[in-house]
Amino acid sequence: MKSRLSLVVSVIVLFASIAAFAAPAVLLPKGYRSWKKSERKVVTDKSSLFYGIHYIYADTKAMKGYQAGNRFAEGSRIIVEHFNIKGNPAVDGPKNMVVMMRKDKRFQKTGGWQFSGFGANGKPSGIDPVATCFGCHLKDASQRDFVISTVKDFK
């Protein structure tokens, strides 16, 4: 009986390990630049985490969420492209990162949102979403479903 229980536990652990390693890597959605694009935002305060230039892209579900007062449906996706300021802030400098939020109730530690970061090349950056992203979203947007931007960013 004890060896049978041990075998069952071993099989469960094996399948759980395989499932963990087989989980697909988070990728930027193809074609996100065809989504609704925000106005250009320039932050010139060098002490700000958002120093630079950024554009927000929202898929159809996310736009409905913005229009509903920042109440987003499961699966809504928001992408922000960040560019450096190089000399003249009227001109976009080189892209420095891309971040994505995807509404997913499984991510309870981050308010039901999956946060993912990517380098300028679109490859995952390995940021820690709880330490790097969610603290500000919790502080600045807890009453807006943890989304800092609003429909006003999309004129």
Beta strands, then each sheet from edge to edge (+ up, - down):
strand 1: 36-37
strand 2: 41-43
strand 3: 52-58
strand 4: 77-85
strand 5: 92-103
strand 6: 113-119
sheet 1: 1+ 3- 2+
sheet 2: 1+ 3- 4+ 5- 6+
end
